[in-house]
Amino acid sequence: MRTRVILLLTVLSALGAATSTAARPGASPTPDAPPRPVLVIPEKIKDFGVVTRGTVLKARFLVHNAGNAPLGLTYGSRQSSPIKVLVPAGGHTTIEFEVSTADFSGPMSKAVIIYSNDPDTPQVNLVIKFESRAFIEVLPRPLLRFTVLQGEAATQKVVLTSFDGSEFKVTGAETGSAPYKIEFRELGEKERLPDRQGSQWEVSVTVPADSRAGLFTEKVTVKTSSAKAPDVLISVYASIQPMVQIVPEQLNFGTVPGDAPVGRPVILVNNRQGSQLEITKVEVDNPNFTAESTPIQAGQRWQVVVNLKPGATRGEHRGTLSITTNDPVFALITVPVRAVVQ
């Protein structure tokens, strides 16, 4: 996940006028020693605890110059030019960093490097800690995966609850172009998750039986009455497989010679559990092609080979392969056939 640290909207300075004669706190003064800065940051870690995802955190760090020469500081980020600050001897300044929590989830720790001209402390790491949580959480997780057969419905459920015990209502849902069906209801007292306060809503995501075959990776957007979380996202991945799978779905010979037979296979896979797929007839409605079927795995996998007869005239030849089976849904399977004879 890409991290983002927005640095330094403000640099607050409160520069003292006093100077120090000691090279470092606690050290004995050396009259002949050259002046030098001393970097002191009393608090190097700012821990904000649990915050609502999307909150912009402002971390302020107090910096002292306990030396007797000006202290130079340099810091910044990849997204901004370096910022330089000069703190006089005995003075102090406050530097501020901003961190947006919108792209983070869970416990996070962001470090910022401060460079200085203090020979004993040329750099120091400042740490900003927090735990980013969605205001409305999706439990057990905001991710659903479906692997289903076309013609068979499947449903999974999640629960929406606010981490701080606030009240809210689910008002609707959007599924984009995915064929999902969404239902929602507020949980009753005996259905609620333990140790959770506030509203709890169950959201059901169903892949209907009449969904088309394919792979869907749409996000479901649940609409709520919460001003802090009006849109709650649930990632849904659905692989809807046909009960009888045909590979390829069309047969293209391309450009082929006309003086020798050329064959191309079609594979049928039976995905329906507990059933036996049988092919009773195969034919192509173009006399330049022939077809024959062979079982690869009895009742489960079949191969149908389409042959282009030798001696076919030059030019493009098109037809339709018809496969008759005992499957109640896929009783007749058709596959377009095309060949160009040189």
C-alpha positions, 0 to 999 in steps of 0.5 A: 500500500502506498504511504503518504506523509504530508509534511510541514504545513506550519513551523512554529518557533518560540526562540529564546534569547538565553545562551548556554556555555556548556557543550551538552547538558551535564558536561563541564564547560570548557573555556577554550572549546569552540561553540557548538549546537546541542540538539534536544528533543524531549519527546521523539514518539507521538502515539495518537492511539486509535483514530478514525480512518481518514483523520488528518493527524497533526504531530508537534515536536518541541526542539531545544538547542541546549548549545552555545551555537546556532542549531541548523535543522533540515527535514522534509519529504519526497513530495516537498522541498527540504525545509531548513530552520535555524534555532539560536543558542538556548532557543527552541522551536516546534515543528509540525507534521501532518499524516493522513490516515485515509490510506492506512488500516490497522496499527501504523508507525511513520518515521521522519528523519531530522538532520542537524549540524549537532556533531553528536546528533547529526540525525534523529528519527521522530515517530508518529504512531496510530491505529487506523480503523474504519468508523463503521467496520465490516466483520469478520472482514470487508472481503467476500469470495464466491466460486459458484456454478452458473444456475446455483445461487450462493449467499454470504453475510457480514455485519456492520458496526461502529467501533465507538458504539455510535448509532447509524442506519443502512439506507441502501447499496450499490453493486456497479455492474456486478449481478449481486443481490443485496439485502440488509437488516438491523440485528435483533437483541439476541443476534448481536455480536457480543462486546459491541455497542451501538447499531449492528446491521447484517448485509447479505450478498447473493450471487443469483442463480441466473447470473452470467458466467464470468469473473466479477471483482466489483466493490459493493458500496453500502450507504449509511446515515453516518456522516463519518462513514456515508459509504462503506466498501465491501470487496466481492470477488465472484467466479461464476463457472458454467455447468458445462464448460466449452474450450474454446468457445469458437473454433478458428483454423486460420489460414490452412492448406487445402490439400491435406486434412486439418483438425482442431479440438473442442473440449467439454468439461462437466462442472455439475457435481453428481451428474454424467455428461454424455454426448449423443451427436456432433455435426457441422452444418458445412459439408467441408467439415466433419466432427467426431467425439471421444470421451477423455474422462467418462461422464466428465470430459469430452473431446470433439475434433472438427476436421477440414476435409482435403480438397476444400475450395480456396477462400473462407469457410464458415459453419456451426458445430452442434453438440447434442448432450444429455444435460438438461440445461446444455442440451445443445451446444453450438460453436462457431467454426471458421477456416481460410483455405489457401 
